[in-house]
């Protein structure tokens, strides 16, 4: 019995050692999430042209504030490193793919720059760098909530960036709030998202309620005698919100709305709507929706030779490829969150009494063109970059990845960037709504070579050319 007892004891000890050895090294999580469709950056960002790996000085150096850790970060480095996962969806397919992919390009340029600069040092000495997990939402609202839940629960995203468009962003915001993740919304201007009591969702764009009001101001200054306006808009959340606010503002300014007409998002034949506009006989037309419908509407208005003094459309005109319409682009005005000519600067920041943060506009443009084959960045691209820059600023100020600490830094943020001023509402009824940023308005005019070129026509202090008027 003694012999058998000793043998049994030896077997049990050996088995315990084997089990201990198996438990000592947990399996590391795999990059890329639960399925192969989860990727890091889109191909254009992950395989940038050679010029992107040797970008101009501004591109290889992260924004000035990024190279200086917050005061609390003077603690001796612990040597620890961490990769922070940013989760988002992009409309790689579907009707929003043009704007959405440019937004992704901007975000991934910021990630490339901050990582090449060595990341961010937290107050405990931990050095963080960034990676992404992304899915194609197919421009489909029904996909968004499922995918953002997956980004949080399976891909372990630390922070979230919204999809492009107000409808998709609104669908994702509820998931961010539900799971306690901070989300920076970009490419999304609807006011409504910020009236729902969310505390972790922050808007980079000027809200929809102020998207086209400046166009009314420009028209009134140019021609005080104009009184009749038509509003023609896409029947989606963003465009409807803009048009509702536009109507209220225009009527308050004394304008008569002779037509207020919506159209389906997949509309390709605007003939019936243009006929209604002709019958209503407005002097100005404002509205639109997104890139595909907006370019089609502008083209068909020109083909029908609709007699208008002023034409302002959402989203499509600021895109560089709008110039492909040729003469049909001439005279069309569009509100833009940002333009390459926009002259936001450290001097402008000082005049407002706020801190400057990040690269200049020229540095951003140079880095973007180096990374994406010379392509001029649209405001959608700038919006993607600014989402990352906002998150960078908040983490640096917090000196931590703690949600409450980063939230507090976002609540207190008031800075000037190449994109414009960034400041968020902290009121309970509008928490996270963008308060600092203002729109600029562009118009396509004939250049010296006769080809369309973009000019800033409003506000007066940002003008690069006088308003071309009348448009037809």
N, C-alpha and C positions, 0 to 999 in steps of 0.2 A: 504493500500500500504506500509505503514511504517513497518507493521508487516511482510508482505511478504518480504520486502527488508532485514530486519534483519535476517529472516530465511535463505534467500539465501546467505547472507554474511557468516553466521555461517557454512553453508554447504560447501562453497568454502574454508574457512579456514581449516576445518577438512580434506577436500580432499587434500589440499596442504601439510598438515602434514603427511598424509598417504604416499603420493608420495615421500616426502623428506626422510621418513624412509626407503622406498624401495630402494632408490638410494644410501644410505650411506654405504652399504657394498657390493662392487663388488664381483662377484664369483671368488674364487681363481682358478687358472689353475690346471688341474688335471695332476698328474705325469703319464708318460707313453705314452703321445702323442695321436695321433688321433685314433689309433686302438690298439687292444690288442697285436698285434705283436711287438709293440714298448715296449721294456723292459728296465730294468736297466741292470745290468751286467749279462753275461751268468751264467748258474746255478753253474758252478764250482767256479765262483768267488763270487757269492752272498751267496752261501751256502758252504763256505769253510770247510774243515775238522777241527775237534776240535783244531788240532795243529796250524791252521792258526789264531785262535783267541788268542792264547798265543804263538806268534811267538818268535824266539830268539830276543835278545836285539835289534839287528839292524832292525828287522822287526817291532817292536812296536814303534820304534823311527824313525820318518821321517828323510830323509837325513839331514845332519848337517845344510846345509844352510836353510833348511825348518824351523828350529826351531828359526832362527834368522831373524826377519823381516828386510827389507831394511831400510837404515838410515832414509828415509822420514817417516817411520812408527812409529816414536817416539811420534807422536801426541796422546793425551789421547784418549783411545778407546771411540767410540760413543755408543757402545753397540749394534750397528746394525749388523745383520748377513745376509748372502745371500748365496743361493745355486747356483753355477755355473753349467750350463748344458753343457756337452760335448757330441756332436753327432757324430755317426759313423755308418757305416754298416760293417757287418762281413759275411763271406761266411760260414754260419752254415751248408749249404748244397752245393753240387756241388764239382767240382774237386779241388778247392782251400781250402777245409774245414780244412785240417790238419794244414797248415801254418797259416791260418787266425784265427782259434780258439786259437792257441798258442799266436798269437799277441794280441788278446782280453784278454787272461789271464794276460799277462804282464801289459797291461793298467789298468785292474781292480785291480791288486795288488797295483799299484801306488796309485790309488784312495783310496783304503782301508787304506793304510799307511798314506797318507796325511790327511785324515779325522780323523783317530784315534789320530794323533798328534795335532789336534785342528785346522787344516786348515791353511790358510794364512791370515795375517793381512795386510790390505791395508794402504796406507798413511793417510787416513781419519779415521782410526780405525775400519773400517768395517772388520769383520771376514768372510772369504768365505770358504765354503766347496764345494765338487764336487759330481755330480750325472751324470748318462749317459742316453742317449736315443739311442737305437740301433735297426736296422732292419736286416733281412737276405737278402743279395743281391743275394743269390743263385749262386754266382760266375758268375753272368750275367751282362755284361756291360750295357745292355739295361735298367736294373732296377736302376742302380746307380744314375743317374741324377734325376729321379723321387723321389727317397728316400732321397737324400740330400736336395732337394727342400722342402720336407715334414719336414725334421729335422729342417730346418731354419724357415719355415713359420708356421708350426703347432706345433712343439715341442719346438720352441723358443731356439734352441741351441745357446749358447754364443760363443763356439769355436768348431772346427771340427778336427777330426782325420781321415785320409784317410782309405779307404778299403785296403785290402792286394792285391798286384800285381800292376804293372805299368799301365796296361790297365785300370783297375777299378779306380785307383788313378787319372789318367789323366782325366777320365770322370767326376770325382767328383770335380777336381780342378777348372774347369770353373764355376761351381755352387758357390763354395766358393768365388771366385773373383767377380762374378756377384752380389752376395748379401752382399759383404763387410765383410765376416767372415774370420778370420785367420784360416788356416788349417796347421797342421803338418802332412806331409806325411811320412809314415813308411811302410815297406814291399814293397817299390816301388823305383826302382833304375834308371828308365829311365831318360836320360838327357833332352829329348825333352820337357817335361812339363815346364821346366824352361827357355825355349827360346821363350815363347809366350807373354811375357810382363806382367806376373802376378806379383803382389807386395805383396800378402798376403799368399803365399803358400811357405812352408819351408820344405826342405828335410832332413830327419834324416840319411838315408842310403848313403854309398859310391855310387856315380853314376855308371850306367851301363858301361860307357866308360872305367872305371877302374876295372871292376869286374873280368876279367880273364887275364888281362895283367900280373899280378904277377905270374900266372901259367907259362907263357912263360919265365919269368925271372928265375923261379925255374928250369925249364927244361934246359934252356941254361946253367945255372951254373952246373947242374948235368951232362949233356952230350952235349958238344958243337958240337959233330959230327952229331946230329940229324938234319935233314933238311926237312922232309916231314910230313906235318900235315893235318889231316882231321877235318873239322868242321861240326858237325851234331847238329841241333838245332830245337827247337819247333818254329812253325810259329806264335808266338805271339809278342806283342810289346816289352816286356822286353827282351826276349831271342834273338830276331832279332837285337835289339840295341846292346846287349852285343857282339853278333857274328860279327856284322859289325865293331865294334871297335877292337875286337880281331883280325880280319883278317888284318885290317890296321896296327896294332901294330906288328903282327907276320911277315908280309911282310917287314916292315921297319927293322926288326931284321934279315932279310935274309932267312926266312923260305919260302918253297914252299907249297902253299895250293893245295893239290891234289884232294880234294873234299870239296865242300861247299853245304850241303844238308839240306833242311828244312823238317819238318814233321808236320802233323796236330796235334792239341792239344789232340784229342781223340785217338791217335794211341796206339794200344796195341800189334800189331805184327810188330816188327822191322826187320823181316827177309829180306825183300827186300832192306832195307837201309844197313843192315850189309853185304849183298852180294856186294853192291856197294863199301863199305869200303874195303872189301877183294880185289876187283879188282883194287882199287886205291893204295893199299899197303902202307898206311901211317905208320910212326913209332910212331906217337902220335895221339890221338883223343881228341878233346875238344868240349864242347857245352852243350847239354841238355836243360832243360827248367824248369819244376817244379817238385814237389815231385812224383806224380803218374807216369808220363811219365819217369822221371829220374831213378826211382828205376826199372821200367820195362826194360828200355834200358840197365842199368848196368847188370841186371840179364841175359838178352838174350845175351849180349856180352860175359859174362862168360860161358854160356851154349854152345855158338858157338866156344869157345876157340879162340877168335879173337887175333891174335898175335900183341900185342901192348907193347911198352916200357913205355908208359905214358898215363894215362886216367884221365881227369878232367871234371867233370860235375857240372852244376849249381844246386843250391838250395837243391837237395835231399841229397847229402852226409853228410852235417852237421847235419841233423836231427838225433836224437838218435835212432829212429826206423829204420834207414838205416841198422843198424847192424843186423836186422832180416834177411837180405839176406845171412848171414853166410859167406861162403868162397867167394861168388860173390862180397861181399863188400870190400874184402881185396885189398889194393893197390889203390883204387879209391880216387882221390883227389877232394876236393871241396872248393870253396871260401866261406868264412863266414864273415858276418858282425861283429860277436863277438863269442867268445868261453869261456867256464867256466875257461879254463886255462889262458886266456889272462891276462897279468900282468900290466894292466893300474893302475897307483897309484898316490898318491900325489907327490911322488918323481919324477915321470915321468912328472907330470904337472909343477913342479918347474923347471925341466931341460928345458922345452919348454917356460918357462916364462908366463904360463897361470894359472888361478885359478882352483883348484879342486872343484867339486860340486857333492853332492849326496853320496849314499852309495858306499862301495867297492864292487868289484865283488863277494867276498865271502859272504858279507852280502846280496846281491841280491839273490844269489843262495840259501842261507839258507832260506830266507823268501819265495822264490818261492816254494821250496820243501815242506815247512811247509804248504803252502796254497793249494798245488795241489798234495797231496798224495805221496810225495817223487819223483815226476817226475823231471828229469833233465831239466832245461830250455834250449831251443834252441835259436839261435840268433833271431828267429821270436818273441819269448817271450820277449827277451831283447829289441827288437825293439819297442814292444808295451809299455814297461815300460819307455823307453827313450823318447818316444813321450810325455808322461805325464811329465817327469822330465824337458824336454825342455820348455814346457808350464809353469811349476812351476817357473823355473828360470826367464823367461821373465816377468811373472806377479809380482814376488817379486821385480825385478829390476825396473819395471814401477811403482810399488806401486799403481796400478790402473788396472781396467778392460777395460779402454778406448782402442779402437782398435789401434789408432795411437801411443799411448804410448807403448803398448805391441809390436807393429811392430818395433818401434825404438829400444826397448830392444833386439828383435830378430836380427835386423840388426847389432847390436853392440856385439852380443854374441861371445865369444871365451873362451870356458872352456874345461877342461878335466873331463871325467866321467868314470865310470866303463866300459862303452860301447866304449870309445875312445874319441878323440877330436871332438868337435862340433863347427863348424864355417860356416857361410853362405855367399855366394856371394852376394854382393850388386850392382854388375854391372847391367846395364839396360838389357843387352843381356842375362843374366843368373841369374837374381835375385832369391834368395832362394835356389840355387843349393848348395849341401853340398861340402865344400872345405876342412874341417879339418879331416874327418874320413877316415881311410884306412882299406883295407881288410886284413884278415889273412887266411891262407890256411891249411886245415886239410887233413889227410890221414888216412884211416882205416888200422890198422896193427894188427897182431896177438898178443894178450896179453899173459901173463904167463900161462893162462889156455887154450890157443889156440883160445879163442873167440875174435872176432873183438873188438878193442878198438881204440878210436880216439886219434890222435897225431897231434900237430901243427908242420908243416914241413917248413913253410915259413911265414914271412921273417926270416932270420937267427937269429935275436935278440929275436924272440919269439919262437924259436924251442923247442919242447919237445922231438923230435926224429929226426933222419936222414931220408931223403926221401927213402922209399922202392922202389928200382929201379933195373931192369925193373919190370913192374907191372905183366906181364904174361910171 
